[in-house]
Amino acid sequence: MKIFLTGGNGLVGKNILHFSKAKNYTFLHPTSKELDLKDYQAVTKYIKLHQPDFVIHAAGIVGGIHANIANPVKFLTDNIDMGKNIIMASRENNVKRFINLASSCMYPRNAENPLKEELILQGELEPTNEGYAIAKIMATRLCEYIHKEDPSFLYKTIIPCNLYGKFDKFSPEHSHMVPAVIRKVYEAKISNKSEIDIWGDGLSRREFMYAEDLADFVFYAIEHFDTMPQNINAGLGFDYTINEYYQTIASVIGYEGTFVHDLTKPTGMKQKLIDDTKLTAFGWKHSTSLKSGIEKTFDYFKKHVLHD
């Protein structure tokens, strides 16, 4: 099977390409220099030339809260253009199977946890990443509409929870929580800092899955695609407090200092947990524990980030 994967240089894309089952498939994964997904003619020409059996859309402009707040136009328009172009070019070239990777930020900010797939567009979005969320909702709905118009087109969406792992970004300004805390705790240990500050009370709950587990799910989805639901959450189905993430990371790195809560800083949403009912019924479960995932990610950080 020939699979066209967008975003092959990102966290999700790299974990898919390096996963053990990837060798059973032929992957096309052009870089953004080789193929500009914002150019519809270039995208449809590429698909027409290569005739993939399957398309996985994992590309996107991503970033933390600061980047989203500073660049809402880019987060909205670039992600909409990429999503629309890859989905419509795939349909135009009669590609029947398509996986759209979305995000749990599509869910309403005040929705009841755990977050069920049916909650999309049932309430207002989190303002700090609204542009990104709107773009992801657009692509998700477009896949639904295409399947509705012609059921032979299986265009489905996977909605992952937060991710961390190998190939993550560890720079303070671009990284998400887990890699940022790994760097922060490691640097505190190296410089013998006795205290580390945590924003807020540390009691907010977050669900982070090891990215290699998402790659495993993507291959499971490919193998069982006909029975996969139209939209499906992919996550743990349970969560941890911010304090628990800090404590686990500190124990893996061997940091023995204390944590101090800065109650003047914001804590963000109290909880963001996906409902895993459909995931469980589909027959898949993550396999990496938090401690094991942190150990593997810290190992990657030491080998590839500190020495590059």
N, C-alpha and C positions, 0 to 999 in steps of 0.2 A: 504494500500500500504506500502511495506517495502522499505525504502530508506537507502542506504549506503552513509554516508556523511564523506568525508575525511576533516581533518582540523577542527574538532569539538571544539578544544580549542582556535582557532584563533578568530579574530574580526568578520569575516563573519560567521564562523561556529557557534559561540556562539549566535549571533543574530538570526540565523536561528532556533537553538534549543530552544531559549527562546521566539520565536514569538508565538502569540496566536494560529495560525493555525497548529503549530507543533504537537499538541495533536491529530490531525486527522490522523496522520501517525505513523508508527513504524520506529524509527530511529536507525540505527546501526552507532555508531561513536567511533570506537576504538581509543585510544591514540597512539602516536608514539611508546610508550613502548609495547603496546599490539599488534601493527601491524606496521612493518617497511615497508613503501611504497617503499623503495629503493630495497626491496627484491621481485623479481617478483614471485618466487615460493610461498612465503608466501601470497602475494596478491591474486594470482589465487586460492590458497587453501581456503582462507577466503571467497571469492566470491562463490566458488563452494559449500562450507559448508552452507552458509547463504541464497543463492539464492535471492538476492535483486531484486525488480521490477525496481528500478531506482537507478542510481548512481549520486551523486553530488560531483565534485572534487573541494574542496575549500582549500586544503592544499598547503603549499608552504614555502620556505625559503624567508622571506621578511625582508626588512629593509630600512633605509634611504640612502641618497647619500654616507655617509661615509662608511657604512657597505658594500654597493655594490662595492665601489672603492677598499676597503681593501680585499674583498673575492670574486673576480669575478669567480674563478674556482668553488667554492661551489654554488654560485648563479646559475651558468649555469648547472653544472652536477647534483646536487641534484634535481633541479626543472625539468630537462629533465627526469631523472630516474623516479621520482614520477609520472609525467604526462604520460609518455610512459607506465609504468607498470599498472597504474590504468585503462587507456583506453584499452590497449591490453588484459588485464585479463578480463575486462568486455565483450569485444567482444568474447573472447575465450569461455566464459561461457554463451554466448547468451543473455546478458542483452541488451535489445533493446532501452532503454532510458537513456541518459547520458547528464548531464549538466557540461560543463567545464567552470570554472570561470577564466577568463583571466585578462588582465589589459590594461588600455589605454596607458601604456608605450610601447605597441607594435607598436604604430603609429610612422611614421617617424618624426624626430625632426623638420624638416623644412616644414612639411605638412601644408596646409592651414586650418585654423579653420573656422567653426566647423569640427571636425574630423569624416569623414564618414567611415563606416565599410569596404568599398572597398579599403581604403588606405593602408591596411596591405601589407608590402613588396614593397611599392611603393617609397621607399627612405631610406636613411641611418638612423640608430637608434641613440638615445641619448647615447653618449659614457659612461656616468656615470652609467647607469644601463642596458647596452647592453646585458650582459650575462643573466640576468633575463628575458629581453624582448625576446631574442632568444628562451629561453625555453618555454615561453608562446605562441610564434608564432608556435613552433613545435607542441604543444598540439592542438592548434586551427586548424592547417592544417591537422593533423592526424585525427581529428574528421570529417573534410570535406571529406578526402579520404575514410574513412570507410563508410560514407553515400553514397558516389559516387559509390563505389564498390557494395554495397548492400543497396538500399534505405529503407529497413525495419529497418535498424539501425539508429535511430534518435539520433545522437551525435551532440549536438549543443553547441555554446559558447556564454556566457554572458560577455560583456566587460564593467566593472564598471568604473566610474570616481573615483577620490579620495574619500576616506571614512573617517568618524570619528564617534564616539559615545560611547555607553556603551561597556565595555570590551576592550576598547582601551588601548594602552600602553602609559603611561605618563612619563616614565623615559627620561631624557634629551638626552641620547645617542641612544635610540631606537625608539623614538616616531616620528610620522609625524607632520606636521605643526600645525594643530588645537589643539591636546592635548598638544603639546609642548608649544604653546602660552597660553593655559589655565593655565598650571603650572607656566609659567613665569610671567603672569599678577597677578595670585593669590599670588605668593611669593613676588612680588613687592608691592602689597597692604599690606600684613602682615608686611613687613619690612619697610613700609612707604617710599619706593623709589619714588622720584619725577619724575624720567625719566625712560623710557624703550626704548632700541634701537631696531630698525627694520633694517634688512639687506637690503641694496639697497634703491631705492626710494619708495618702497612699492606699485608701480603701476602695477607690474606684476599681471596677472589675473589667478585665480584658481577656479576650480569647485569642491566643496566638498559636498557630499551627506551624510545625516544621515544614518548610517549603518542599522538601523531598516527598513528604506525604501527599501534598497536592499533586505533584508529578505522578505519583503512584495512582492517585484517583483519576487523573486525566487518561492514563492508559487503561484503567478499569472502565472508564466511560466509553472509550473507543471500542473496547471489546464487547460492551453490552449496550451499544448506543440506541438500538431500537426500543429498548425498554426504559431508557433513562427519561425521567420527567422533563417537561419543557424547561422549567427553571428549577435548579436544585442547589441548595446550600451545601458547601463543603467546609467542614470544620470539626471541632472536637465535640461540640454539644455541651461543654462545660467550660468554666473560666477560672481565673486566678485574680487575686488582688495585685495592684501595683507593688505593694510591699512584698508579696510572695515572689514576684519576678526578681526584685532586687535581692532578696535573701537567697534564692536559688543560684543566681549569677555569682553572688559573693562567695557562696560555698564552693562552686565549681572553680572559681579563680583563686580561692584561698585568701580572700580579703577578710580581715578580722576587726575592722573598725566599726563605728556605729553609724546609724542612719538618723538624720535630723529632718523633720518635716517642716517645710517652709509654707506655712498656712496663708501667706499673702499671695501665693501663686495659684493659678487656676488648676482645677482637677480634671476638667473635661466631663464628658458624659459619665454618669455613674456606672452604666453597664452597657455592653454591646455584645450580645450573645446570640448566635444563630440557633434556630430550631433544627435538630438533626433527624426529625421523624422520617422525611422522605429519603434522606441519605441512608438511614438504617434499613428502611424497607428495600432500597436499591441494592443492599448487600455489601456495603463498603464501610470500613472503619480505619481510622488512623492507627499507625503502629509505633510512633515515636513519643516517648514520655518527655515531659518538660526537661528533666535533668539530662537525659540522653541528648536531646536536641540542643540544649545549651552547651554541653560538652563538645559536640561535633562542630557547632558554630564557633566556639572559642578556639578550637583547634584550627579551623579554617582561618580565623582572624590572625592567629599567631603565624601561620605558615604563609599566607598570601597577602595580608593587609599590612602587617608590620614590616615585612621584608620587601614589599614592592616599591 
